[in-house]
Each structure stands twice: as C-alpha cells, then as structure tokens.
Amino acid sequence: MVSVNALMRKDPVIIDIGTSVIEAAQLMKACNVESVLVALRGHVIGLVTETDIVRNFVASDKASYFLSVKDVMSHPALGIDKRGSLAEAADLMLQHRTFQLAVTNSGSLIGVISAWDFLRSMAFRRH
C-alpha cells in the first residue's frame, strides 16, 4: 500500500490570515503551488486554493485588493495522517469536493497532497 507520505509535498507554503487574496495568488504563482495554508498566530486554520480564489474572489462582487484570505479560505483545513492510504486521500477529496489535503503526523502539519500529486505520480510511473 502506497501511503500519503510517499506523494505529499513537504514544506508547504504558509501565509498569515491577514494576507490579501492578491498577495496569496502571487505567492502561489511564484512558488508554483495550487494552494497555501493559512495560519493564525502560528497555527494552521485553513487552506486557500486556486479554486477558492476563482469562486470566492474573482467571480464574486467582493473583489478588492484589500480582501483578506480569511474571506475566501476553506476552513478548517481538511487533513489526513501521513500513514493514510492514497485511496483514503482520494475518498476524502471526493467526499469533500476538494483537490487539496493537509498532511499531518501525530497532529502536526508536515505537508500537503493534491490531486495533481496523484496525476504526477501516475504519469511518472508510465515513463
């Protein structure tokens, strides 16, 4: 059984809850990631994805340079233990209609896994 630990991205990008949506999107582009974790006083409380930005910012009437990620993030951040199977991760993603999961070890955040990680893994195995 392949575990989440095998595919997750370590050292996820973490931003403060007061970060603007525009700054978060720019950071996601610069870091080539599909999501960033949102922290309040050093504790991760949510997740902002490209989809969150499109649905809750770009396509809304709330678009403002000063809008905070607090207003568009998914919270709480849905997570899975690093020992969880890829099937469990996929089931959680489907059940909660998300493409990203925080990965934990004994309750501590250690990474992020996304649907893209599954696809990259499958493509890599074919070649």
N, C-alpha and C positions, 0 to 999 in steps of 0.2 A: 504494500500500500504506500503510495506516494503521499507525503504529508504537505500541509500548507507551508511548512518551514522550507521545503525544497524550492518553492517558486516565489515566495514573498520577496519584496524589495525591502532591504534593511535601511535604516536611517531615513525614515520618511520626512518629508518637509512639514514643519510645524510652524504655524503662524499664530499671532495673538488675536483674540476675539475682536479687538478694535481695528484690525486691518481692513482697509477698504476693499470692496469687491474688485475694483480695477487693479489694485496692487496685487491681490491674490492671483488674478488671471495672468498678470505679467510675470509673476514668480513661477506659476505653473508652466508657462511657456519657456521661461529661461531654464528651468530645471527639467524640462521635458517629462512632466508628470501629468496624470489625469486628475489628480486630487491632492489636497493638502489637509492636514489635520489642524483643528482649531483648538487653541489652549486658552484657559483662563487661570491666571496665577500659577502657571506651570503644569496644570492638569488638563489632559486632552478631554474635551467635552463634546466635540463634534467633528464633522468632516465636510469639506466643500469640494464638490466635483464639478467637472465641466458642465454636466447636465444641470446641476443646481444653479450655476451661473446663467445658463441659457434660459431655463424655465422660470427662475425666480428673480432674475435681474434684467437680462436683455429683452425678454418677451413680456415684461411687466411694465406697469406705469410708474414703477418705483425707481427707475434708472436714474441714479445720481452718482457723481464722482465720489461723494462722501458716504454712500451707503456702506455699512459695515458687513463683514461676512456673517456676523451674528444674525442678520436678517435673511440670509439665503441658505445657511448651512443645514445639513441633515444632523439631527441630534436626537438622542445620543449617538455617538459613532458606533455602528454595528460591528462587533468583533467576533473573532474566532481564535481559539488557542492554537499555537504553532503545531501541536501534535494532531490537530484535526485533519481529516482526510480532504482531498480535493473534492470528492463527492459531497461532503458536508458543506464545504465552502460554496460550491455551486448551488446546492439546495437553498442555503441561506440567501444567496444573491437573488435567486429566482423568487423565493418566498417574499422577500422584502423589496423586490424590484429595484435592486441596486447593482452597480458594477464594481464596487469597492468594499473591502472589509479591512478593518484594523486587525492586526495580528498581535496577540498577547502571549506572554509567558508568565504564568503564575500571577496573572492580573496586571502585569506591567506591559506597556506598549513596546513592541520591538520592531514592527514593520507594517507594511500594507500589502495586500494582494488584490489584484484586479482581474477582471475578465480578460483584459489584454495579456496578463501574465500567463493565463491558460493558453491563449492563442499562440503566443510566442513560443511556449513550450512545445506545443503540437507541431508548429512549423519547423522548429529546430530539430525535432526527432525525425522528421521526414527527410531531412538533408544529410 
